[in-house]
Amino acid sequence: MPSADLVITGKRVVTPDGVVPAAVAIAGGLITAVGDPGAAPDAARRLDAGDAVVLPGLVDVHVHVNEPGRTEWEGFETATRAAAAGGVTTIVDMPLNSVPVTTTVEALERKARAAAGRATVDYAFWGGVVPGSDRQLAPLAHAGVRGFKCFLVASGIDEFPPVSETDLRQAMTRLAELELPLLVHAELPGPIARAAASSAAGDPRRYASYLASRPRAAELEAIELMVGLCRETGCRIHIVHVSAADALDGLRAARRGTLPLTVETCPHYLTFGAEDIPDGATAWKCAPPIREGENRERLWSGLAEGTIDLVASDHSPAPPGLKCLETGDFLRAWGGVASLELALAATWTGARARGRDVRDLARWLAERPARLAGLPQKGRIAPGCDADVVVFDPDARLTVEPTRLRQRHPITPYAGMTLTGVVRQTFVRGTCVYDREVFPAGAIGKWVR
């Protein structure tokens, strides 16, 4: 093995070839070798992970940082400290809810300036597709965005309106030429409007009222539309935060047809069931909504079989007033779950209970997200990759205390839950950025372009 600045050894190192005893040699911020622990080279620094699992640093491709413009919701400093504490070494920031939204090169440059010198972990950016933005796609691609995001239904902010089928066809034709993916919030407004018209207004404090307002048909029809446009244009599409397991049959068929289609779900859809959400508990509100426990189990099956490719947090925080915590009004509350720091533990808690292992974690939370975002140097413990490594105790347990979370506002549906799996240390490009509640390196994160 070549000389190294740092060597991390462990009995359970998760590599692309399996979980093995290994020594990971690191020099110049890169993994230079992965080999037998007995052949590890001398190094200025050494870390023995012992019985802990050594995971590749996680890549979270669905994070709403909101800076600049709405930093009071969340900013790069707080979001990336939460990421580091949760084993996430790279985030990909969504083009909304910042001001301005990331639909022009100028807006991207403003966002990059806001992040510079404030991020504990590495970061990249998605651009936005809104009506009339076709001419901005190529300049944004050349400026370094990893792909583009759109909404088919109102996003919740006026600055990022939804796109029509005509808008989609134009944008997807251009993105196919640019060879970049389109990430889609797949709900259509028609079924939502029909649900509102066909039922009397329910008690806004009842979770059942909110669930009924976002029917499964909104997802199913949107996914059907996107599959058809994917087939027509050849554009790579990624369906974000699938919540309706009824969509899995259509997605399986599309995948068998070798369409360039990938799918994600989120920890909250894999953890909670609608029947267990108390009335007035708006910390659980998100869109699409958390559905029934039976639906959750089918999502787990879809993830296990590969119909769902990956798990991303959809970290979407908001101040307490916007979450309507005092009134418990689901229909008025901002829809978003802040779980960047807890995504690994929440996913592992459910996965372990269903017989999955840490290799699945690496695949769902690191390898496949890095592939989606076009980051080949991230998401794997392999020679030539960035030395992004997490020392993870898969047997330790934690009880979620909201005030101890690093996100800007201590609002979470996981409050009081006991989860399994604790991050001990997180390394970004060979530098320890999180070490048992301490952030020793400061803001070393950089834009991965």
C-alpha positions as CSV (number, residue, x, y, z in Angstrom):
1,M,0.0,0.0,0.0
2,P,1.2,3.5,-0.7
3,S,2.2,6.0,2.0
4,A,-0.6,7.8,3.7
5,D,-1.5,10.9,5.8
6,L,-4.2,8.9,7.6
7,V,-5.1,5.2,7.8
8,I,-8.5,4.1,9.0
9,T,-8.8,0.4,9.9
10,G,-11.9,-1.5,10.8
11,K,-13.3,-5.0,11.0
12,R,-16.4,-3.9,8.9
13,V,-15.5,-1.6,6.1
14,V,-18.2,-1.2,3.5
15,T,-16.7,-1.3,0.0
16,P,-18.2,-1.8,-3.4
17,D,-17.1,-5.4,-3.2
18,G,-18.7,-6.1,0.2
19,V,-18.2,-5.6,4.0
20,V,-14.6,-6.7,4.8
21,P,-11.9,-6.1,7.4
22,A,-9.7,-3.4,5.7
23,A,-7.3,-0.5,6.0
24,V,-8.2,2.6,4.2
25,A,-5.2,4.7,3.2
26,I,-5.8,8.4,2.7
27,A,-3.4,11.0,1.2
28,G,-4.1,14.5,-0.2
29,G,-7.8,14.1,0.6
30,L,-8.2,11.0,-1.5
31,I,-8.4,7.3,-0.8
32,T,-5.2,5.9,-2.2
33,A,-5.7,2.3,-1.3
34,V,-8.1,-0.2,0.4
35,G,-6.3,-3.3,1.6
36,D,-5.5,-5.9,4.2
37,P,-5.3,-4.3,7.7
38,G,-2.0,-6.1,8.3
39,A,-0.4,-4.4,5.3
40,A,-1.4,-0.9,6.3
41,P,1.4,1.7,5.7
42,D,2.8,4.0,8.3
43,A,0.9,7.3,8.6
44,A,1.0,10.4,10.7
45,R,-2.5,9.6,11.9
46,R,-4.2,6.3,12.5
47,L,-7.7,5.5,13.5
48,D,-8.9,2.0,14.5
49,A,-12.7,1.9,14.2
50,G,-12.8,-1.4,16.0
51,D,-16.3,-3.0,15.9
52,A,-17.9,0.1,14.4
53,V,-18.9,0.1,10.7
54,V,-16.8,2.2,8.3
55,L,-19.3,3.6,5.7
56,P,-18.7,5.8,2.7
57,G,-19.8,9.3,3.4
58,L,-23.5,9.8,2.6
59,V,-24.7,11.9,-0.3
60,D,-28.1,13.6,0.3
61,V,-29.4,14.7,-3.0
62,H,-32.6,16.4,-1.7
63,V,-31.8,19.3,0.7
64,H,-33.5,22.7,0.9
65,V,-30.9,25.0,2.5
66,N,-32.9,28.1,1.6
67,E,-29.9,30.5,1.7
68,P,-29.7,33.3,0.6
69,G,-33.1,35.0,1.1
70,R,-34.7,32.6,3.7
71,T,-31.7,31.9,5.9
72,E,-34.1,32.3,8.9
73,W,-35.6,29.0,7.7
74,E,-32.2,27.2,7.3
75,G,-28.7,28.2,6.1
76,F,-25.5,26.5,5.0
77,E,-23.9,26.8,8.4
78,T,-26.7,25.0,10.3
79,A,-27.7,22.6,7.6
80,T,-24.1,21.3,6.9
81,R,-23.4,20.9,10.6
82,A,-26.5,18.8,10.8
83,A,-25.3,16.9,7.8
84,A,-21.9,16.1,9.3
85,A,-23.5,14.9,12.6
86,G,-25.7,12.6,10.5
87,G,-22.8,11.1,8.4
88,V,-23.7,13.1,5.3
89,T,-20.5,14.4,3.6
90,T,-22.1,15.9,0.5
91,I,-25.4,17.7,0.0
92,V,-27.0,18.7,-3.2
93,D,-29.1,21.8,-2.7
94,M,-32.5,22.3,-4.2
95,P,-33.2,25.4,-6.4
96,L,-36.0,26.7,-4.1
97,N,-36.9,28.1,-1.4
98,S,-34.0,30.6,-1.5
99,V,-34.4,34.1,-2.9
100,P,-33.6,34.2,-5.7
101,V,-34.5,30.7,-6.8
102,T,-31.7,29.0,-8.8
103,T,-33.1,29.4,-12.3
104,T,-30.3,31.7,-13.7
105,V,-26.5,31.7,-13.6
106,E,-26.6,35.0,-11.5
107,A,-28.8,33.3,-8.9
108,L,-26.5,30.3,-8.8
109,E,-23.5,32.5,-8.3
110,R,-25.3,34.3,-5.4
111,K,-26.0,30.9,-3.8
112,A,-22.4,29.8,-4.2
113,R,-21.2,33.0,-2.5
114,A,-23.6,32.4,0.3
115,A,-22.2,28.9,0.9
116,A,-18.5,29.7,0.6
117,G,-16.8,29.6,3.9
118,R,-19.9,28.5,5.8
119,A,-20.3,24.8,4.9
120,T,-18.9,22.0,7.1
121,V,-19.4,19.4,4.3
122,D,-19.1,19.5,0.5
123,Y,-22.1,20.7,-1.5
124,A,-23.4,20.9,-5.1
125,F,-26.5,22.5,-6.6
126,W,-29.5,21.6,-8.7
127,G,-30.9,24.2,-11.1
128,G,-34.6,24.9,-11.5
129,V,-37.0,24.5,-14.4
130,V,-40.0,26.9,-14.4
131,P,-42.1,28.2,-17.2
132,G,-40.0,30.1,-19.7
133,S,-36.6,29.0,-18.4
134,D,-35.5,26.9,-21.4
135,R,-32.8,29.4,-22.4
136,Q,-31.2,29.2,-18.9
137,L,-30.7,25.5,-18.9
138,A,-27.5,25.3,-21.0
139,P,-25.8,28.3,-19.2
140,L,-26.7,26.8,-15.8
141,A,-25.3,23.4,-16.9
142,H,-22.1,25.0,-18.0
143,A,-21.9,26.9,-14.7
144,G,-21.9,23.6,-12.8
145,V,-25.4,22.5,-11.7
146,R,-25.8,18.7,-11.5
147,G,-29.3,18.6,-13.0
148,F,-32.6,20.4,-12.7
149,K,-35.7,20.2,-10.6
150,C,-39.3,21.1,-11.4
151,F,-42.8,21.0,-9.8
152,L,-46.0,19.8,-11.6
153,V,-48.1,21.3,-8.8
154,A,-47.8,24.6,-6.8
155,S,-44.5,24.5,-4.9
156,G,-45.6,26.7,-2.0
157,I,-43.7,29.8,-3.1
158,D,-44.6,32.2,-5.9
159,E,-41.0,32.4,-7.2
160,F,-41.0,28.8,-8.3
161,P,-44.2,28.1,-10.3
162,P,-45.2,24.7,-11.7
163,V,-44.6,23.6,-15.3
164,S,-47.1,22.4,-17.8
165,E,-46.8,19.5,-20.2
166,T,-45.7,21.9,-22.9
167,D,-43.0,23.4,-20.6
168,L,-41.8,19.9,-19.7
169,R,-41.5,18.7,-23.3
170,Q,-39.4,21.7,-24.2
171,A,-37.2,21.4,-21.2
172,M,-36.7,17.7,-21.4
173,T,-35.7,17.8,-25.1
174,R,-33.0,20.3,-24.1
175,L,-31.9,18.3,-21.1
176,A,-31.6,15.2,-23.1
177,E,-29.1,17.0,-25.3
178,L,-27.2,18.3,-22.2
179,E,-27.3,14.7,-20.7
180,L,-28.5,16.0,-17.3
181,P,-31.4,14.6,-15.2
182,L,-34.7,16.3,-14.5
183,L,-35.9,15.8,-10.9
184,V,-39.7,15.9,-10.7
185,H,-42.0,16.6,-7.8
186,A,-44.6,14.2,-9.2
187,E,-48.1,15.4,-8.2
188,L,-50.6,16.8,-10.6
189,P,-53.0,19.5,-9.6
190,G,-56.1,17.9,-11.2
191,P,-56.6,15.1,-8.7
192,I,-56.0,17.5,-5.9
193,A,-58.6,19.9,-7.2
194,R,-61.1,17.0,-7.7
195,A,-60.5,15.8,-4.1
196,A,-61.2,19.3,-2.8
197,A,-64.4,19.6,-4.9
198,S,-65.8,16.2,-4.0
199,S,-65.5,16.4,-0.3
200,A,-66.7,18.9,2.3
201,A,-64.0,20.8,4.1
202,G,-62.7,18.6,6.9
203,D,-61.4,19.7,10.3
204,P,-58.0,21.2,9.5
205,R,-56.5,19.8,12.7
206,R,-57.2,16.2,11.6
207,Y,-54.4,14.5,9.7
208,A,-57.0,12.6,7.8
209,S,-58.2,15.8,6.3
210,Y,-54.8,16.7,5.0
211,L,-54.2,13.1,3.7
212,A,-57.5,13.2,1.8
213,S,-56.5,16.5,0.2
214,R,-53.5,14.9,-1.5
215,P,-54.8,11.7,-3.1
216,R,-52.7,8.9,-4.5
217,A,-54.0,9.7,-7.9
218,A,-52.1,13.0,-7.9
219,E,-48.8,11.0,-7.8
220,L,-50.0,8.2,-10.1
221,E,-51.1,10.4,-12.9
222,A,-48.0,12.6,-12.6
223,I,-45.7,9.6,-12.8
224,E,-47.6,8.2,-15.8
225,L,-47.2,11.6,-17.5
226,M,-43.4,11.6,-16.8
227,V,-42.9,8.1,-18.0
228,G,-44.5,9.0,-21.3
229,L,-42.4,12.1,-21.7
230,C,-39.3,10.2,-20.7
231,R,-40.0,7.7,-23.5
232,E,-40.7,10.5,-26.0
233,T,-37.7,12.7,-25.3
234,G,-35.0,10.3,-23.9
235,C,-34.5,12.7,-21.0
236,R,-33.2,11.2,-17.8
237,I,-35.8,11.7,-15.1
238,H,-35.7,11.2,-11.4
239,I,-39.0,11.0,-9.4
240,V,-38.4,12.5,-6.0
241,H,-40.0,11.5,-2.7
242,V,-42.4,8.8,-3.9
243,S,-45.0,8.3,-1.2
244,A,-47.7,6.3,-2.9
245,A,-46.8,2.6,-3.2
246,D,-49.5,2.1,-5.9
247,A,-47.0,3.8,-8.3
248,L,-44.6,0.9,-8.0
249,D,-46.2,-1.3,-10.6
250,G,-46.0,1.4,-13.3
251,L,-42.4,2.2,-12.3
252,R,-41.5,-1.5,-12.5
253,A,-42.9,-1.7,-16.0
254,A,-41.0,1.5,-17.0
255,R,-37.8,0.2,-15.6
256,R,-38.2,-3.1,-17.5
257,G,-38.5,-1.0,-20.7
258,T,-35.0,0.4,-19.9
259,L,-36.1,4.0,-19.7
260,P,-33.6,6.3,-18.1
261,L,-35.7,6.6,-14.9
262,T,-34.7,6.6,-11.2
263,V,-36.8,6.9,-8.1
264,E,-36.3,8.0,-4.5
265,T,-38.3,7.9,-1.3
266,C,-37.6,9.5,2.1
267,P,-37.0,8.3,5.7
268,H,-40.3,9.7,6.9
269,Y,-42.3,7.6,4.4
270,L,-40.4,4.5,5.5
271,T,-40.8,5.3,9.2
272,F,-44.3,6.6,9.9
273,G,-47.9,5.5,9.2
274,A,-50.8,7.9,8.7
275,E,-52.9,6.1,11.3
276,D,-50.2,6.9,14.0
277,I,-50.0,10.7,13.3
278,P,-51.8,12.7,16.0
279,D,-54.3,15.3,15.0
280,G,-52.7,18.8,15.2
281,A,-49.2,17.4,14.9
282,T,-48.1,19.5,12.0
283,A,-44.4,18.5,12.3
284,W,-45.5,15.5,10.2
285,K,-46.9,17.5,7.3
286,C,-45.1,17.1,4.0
287,A,-46.0,16.8,0.4
288,P,-46.8,14.2,-0.8
289,P,-48.2,13.1,2.5
290,I,-47.2,10.2,4.7
291,R,-49.6,7.4,3.9
292,E,-50.8,4.3,5.8
293,G,-48.6,1.7,7.4
294,E,-49.5,-0.9,4.8
295,N,-48.3,1.6,2.1
296,R,-45.1,2.0,4.0
297,E,-44.3,-1.7,4.0
298,R,-44.8,-1.8,0.2
299,L,-42.3,1.1,-0.1
300,W,-39.8,-1.0,1.8
301,S,-40.4,-3.8,-0.6
302,G,-39.9,-1.5,-3.6
303,L,-36.6,-0.3,-2.1
304,A,-35.4,-3.8,-1.3
305,E,-36.1,-5.0,-4.9
306,G,-34.5,-1.9,-6.5
307,T,-37.7,-0.3,-8.0
308,I,-36.9,2.5,-5.7
309,D,-33.2,3.4,-6.1
310,L,-32.3,5.5,-3.2
311,V,-33.3,7.4,0.0
312,A,-33.0,11.2,0.4
313,S,-34.1,13.3,3.3
314,D,-36.1,16.1,1.5
315,H,-34.8,18.2,4.4
316,S,-37.3,21.1,4.2
317,P,-37.3,23.1,7.5
318,A,-39.4,26.2,8.3
319,P,-39.8,28.5,11.4
320,P,-42.3,27.4,14.0
321,G,-44.9,30.0,12.9
322,L,-45.0,28.6,9.4
323,K,-45.5,25.1,10.7
324,C,-48.6,26.3,12.7
325,L,-47.5,24.4,15.7
326,E,-49.8,26.3,18.0
327,T,-53.0,25.9,16.0
328,G,-52.2,22.5,14.6
329,D,-53.7,23.5,11.2
330,F,-52.5,20.9,8.7
331,L,-54.1,22.8,5.8
332,R,-52.2,26.0,6.5
333,A,-48.9,24.6,7.8
334,W,-45.8,24.6,5.7
335,G,-45.2,21.1,4.3
336,G,-41.7,19.8,5.0
337,V,-39.8,17.5,7.3
338,A,-36.4,18.5,8.6
339,S,-34.4,15.2,8.9
340,L,-30.9,15.8,7.4
341,E,-29.2,14.8,10.7
342,L,-31.5,11.8,11.4
343,A,-31.9,10.2,7.9
344,L,-29.2,7.6,8.4
345,A,-30.4,6.5,11.8
346,A,-34.1,6.5,10.8
347,T,-33.4,4.5,7.6
348,W,-31.1,2.0,9.4
349,T,-33.7,1.5,12.2
350,G,-36.3,0.4,9.7
351,A,-33.9,-1.5,7.4
352,R,-32.4,-3.5,10.3
353,A,-35.8,-4.5,11.5
354,R,-36.6,-5.8,8.0
355,G,-33.5,-7.9,7.7
356,R,-31.4,-5.5,5.6
357,D,-27.7,-4.8,6.2
358,V,-25.1,-2.0,6.1
359,R,-24.3,-2.7,2.5
360,D,-27.9,-1.7,1.7
361,L,-27.3,1.6,3.6
362,A,-24.3,2.4,1.5
363,R,-26.1,1.6,-1.7
364,W,-29.3,3.6,-0.9
365,L,-27.7,6.6,0.9
366,A,-24.2,7.0,-0.8
367,E,-23.5,5.1,-4.0
368,R,-26.7,5.6,-5.9
369,P,-27.3,9.3,-4.9
370,A,-23.7,10.1,-6.0
371,R,-24.4,8.4,-9.3
372,L,-27.6,10.4,-9.8
373,A,-25.8,13.7,-9.1
374,G,-22.9,12.8,-11.4
375,L,-20.4,12.7,-8.6
376,P,-18.2,9.7,-9.3
377,Q,-15.6,10.7,-6.7
378,K,-18.2,10.5,-3.9
379,G,-20.3,7.7,-2.3
380,R,-17.7,4.8,-2.3
381,I,-14.8,3.6,-0.3
382,A,-12.5,2.9,-3.2
383,P,-9.1,4.1,-4.5
384,G,-9.3,7.4,-6.3
385,C,-12.5,8.5,-4.5
386,D,-12.6,11.4,-2.1
387,A,-11.8,10.3,1.4
388,D,-15.4,10.8,2.7
389,V,-15.8,8.3,5.5
390,V,-18.2,7.7,8.4
391,V,-17.5,5.7,11.5
392,F,-20.9,4.4,12.4
393,D,-22.0,2.3,15.4
394,P,-24.9,0.3,14.1
395,D,-25.9,-1.1,17.6
396,A,-25.9,2.1,19.6
397,R,-29.3,3.8,20.3
398,L,-30.2,7.4,20.5
399,T,-33.4,9.1,21.7
400,V,-34.2,12.2,19.6
401,E,-34.1,15.4,21.6
402,P,-35.0,18.2,19.2
403,T,-33.0,20.9,20.9
404,R,-29.9,18.9,20.4
405,L,-30.3,18.8,16.6
406,R,-28.0,21.1,14.6
407,Q,-30.7,22.3,12.2
408,R,-31.9,25.8,12.6
409,H,-35.3,25.1,14.2
410,P,-35.9,22.2,16.7
411,I,-39.0,20.8,14.9
412,T,-39.1,17.2,14.0
413,P,-41.6,14.3,13.9
414,Y,-38.9,12.1,15.3
415,A,-39.0,13.9,18.7
416,G,-38.8,11.4,21.6
417,M,-38.3,8.4,19.3
418,T,-35.5,5.9,20.0
419,L,-33.5,5.2,16.8
420,T,-30.7,2.7,16.3
421,G,-27.4,3.7,14.8
422,V,-25.1,6.5,15.9
423,V,-22.5,8.4,13.9
424,R,-19.2,8.6,15.9
425,Q,-17.0,10.4,13.4
426,T,-17.4,12.0,9.9
427,F,-14.5,12.7,7.6
428,V,-14.7,15.0,4.5
429,R,-11.7,14.5,2.1
430,G,-9.7,13.0,5.0
431,T,-10.4,15.7,7.5
432,C,-12.5,14.9,10.6
433,V,-15.4,17.4,10.6
434,Y,-17.5,15.7,13.3
435,D,-16.2,13.8,16.3
436,R,-18.6,12.7,19.0
437,E,-20.6,16.0,19.3
438,V,-17.6,18.2,18.4
439,F,-16.9,19.9,15.0
440,P,-13.1,20.1,15.0
441,A,-12.4,21.4,11.5
442,G,-14.8,24.2,10.9
443,A,-16.2,25.1,7.6
444,I,-14.0,23.2,5.1
445,G,-16.8,22.2,2.7
446,K,-16.4,23.2,-0.9
447,W,-18.5,23.3,-4.1
448,V,-18.2,20.1,-6.0
449,R,-18.3,21.3,-9.6
